[in-house]
Amino acid sequence: MAKGTKEIQRRIKSINNTRKITRAMEMVSAAKMKKEIDNVLAIRNYAQSAWNVLMNLSKSLKRANHGLLEVREVKNILVIVISSNRGLCGSFNSQLLKKVMEQVKNPDLIKINRIKDEKVISEVLNKELNFDFVAVGKKCFDYLHRRKHNISALFENYNYNPSLDDIRALAKMVIDDYVSKKYDKVVVAYTDYVNTIKQVPRLRQLLPISSVDIEKQVGEIEKQKAGNSKGRIEEPVERWKGFNYKIEPEPKKVVDHILPRLVEMQLYHAILESNASKESARMMAMKNATEAASDMMDQLQYSFNQLRQMGITQEIAEITSGKMTMEE
């Protein structure tokens, strides 16, 4: 009996120590999540302004004149996958990687270029498509490496509070590869933070630059700011309809400077959204673990009390039996 109660006490102590750790991790993740959401909202005005300027400047320019706007027949596709470096964040990584693999195995959607409201469908057969990956985070790198996918690069230092300057190395590599026609389309896969308990895996067209995907990403920032469930910004062309620019030296040079900034903004936003989602998922996982540990402790404490009560009852019975024997 004593051995049983000591074992239960040992387990209660061990589970209590684990609960303290998960509770601390929950609090840390909550603080990090707030920081990442603030970072997402901080780029809101920059994203809107850059997009509005580009829309007005691009009226007099043709897409074919710019490498980042050029639409080609899709055969070689680069997928940038943004995951975490560590686990303990529930289904955060598995949901994203599942969605990416579904798109890779059935690429009818991923090989379509979206230009304004039009869809340019590639005539290349699915089996002839070539996929390369850029891993942002160790978890997606390990997953892709185990399945023998071609990984062009690994970036593992973007998992907490990155700056826009940090993203420029990734953006430059992607832009150079697209302009040199190494890839015909670039897609970014990330997890969109909706709220504390809901995070949605998404794939967005990064290159060629798509007005539809940029509006959706900027709309995600608007949705967080205003609580708008539709998450769509006002049409920038209409808002700036009567605004005329005096451009020096020429529109093309200005647009050539703005386009890479837009790509950087899209990547930066995707990474910040993923980081907020990751910390939210980890916070909920640690909260669930803390509650599960508390439930286990309650059950063990109940078992411990039962054993003690049985021991006390048995001792009383033995004392009573001994006294009756002596009296006889």
Secondary structure as the mmCIF struct_conf table of DSSP 4:
data_model
#
loop_
_struct_conf.conf_type_id
_struct_conf.id
_struct_conf.beg_label_comp_id
_struct_conf.beg_label_asym_id
_struct_conf.beg_label_seq_id
_struct_conf.end_label_comp_id
_struct_conf.end_label_asym_id
_struct_conf.end_label_seq_id
HELX_RH_AL_P HELX_RH_AL_P1 ALA A 2 ALA A 42
TURN_TY1_P TURN_TY1_P1 ILE A 43 ILE A 43
HELX_RH_AL_P HELX_RH_AL_P2 ARG A 44 LEU A 57
HELX_RH_3T_P HELX_RH_3T_P1 SER A 58 SER A 60
BEND BEND1 LEU A 61 LEU A 61
HELX_RH_3T_P HELX_RH_3T_P2 ARG A 63 ASN A 65
BEND BEND2 HIS A 66 HIS A 66
TURN_TY1_P TURN_TY1_P2 GLY A 67 LEU A 69
STRN STRN1 ASN A 76 ILE A 82
BEND BEND3 ASN A 85 ARG A 86
BEND BEND4 CYS A 89 CYS A 89
TURN_TY1_P TURN_TY1_P3 GLY A 90 SER A 91
HELX_RH_AL_P HELX_RH_AL_P3 PHE A 92 LYS A 105
BEND BEND5 ASN A 106 ASN A 106
TURN_TY1_P TURN_TY1_P4 PRO A 107 LYS A 111
STRN STRN2 ILE A 112 ILE A 115
TURN_TY1_P TURN_TY1_P5 LYS A 116 ASP A 117
STRN STRN3 GLU A 118 ILE A 121
BEND BEND6 VAL A 124 VAL A 124
HELX_RH_3T_P HELX_RH_3T_P3 ASN A 126 GLU A 128
STRN STRN4 ASN A 130 VAL A 136
BEND BEND7 GLY A 137 GLY A 137
HELX_RH_AL_P HELX_RH_AL_P4 LYS A 138 ARG A 146
TURN_TY1_P TURN_TY1_P6 ARG A 147 LYS A 148
STRN STRN5 ILE A 151 PHE A 155
BEND BEND8 ASN A 157 ASN A 157
BEND BEND9 ASN A 159 ASN A 161
HELX_RH_AL_P HELX_RH_AL_P5 LEU A 164 VAL A 179
TURN_TY1_P TURN_TY1_P7 SER A 180 LYS A 181
BEND BEND10 LYS A 182 LYS A 182
BEND BEND11 ASP A 184 ASP A 184
STRN STRN6 LYS A 185 ASN A 195
TURN_TY1_P TURN_TY1_P8 THR A 196 ILE A 197
STRN STRN7 LYS A 198 LEU A 207
BEND BEND12 PRO A 208 PRO A 208
HELX_RH_AL_P HELX_RH_AL_P6 SER A 211 ALA A 226
BEND BEND13 SER A 229 LYS A 230
HELX_RH_AL_P HELX_RH_AL_P7 PRO A 236 ARG A 239
TURN_TY1_P TURN_TY1_P9 TRP A 240 GLY A 242
BEND BEND14 GLU A 248 PRO A 249
HELX_RH_AL_P HELX_RH_AL_P8 PRO A 251 GLU A 327
#
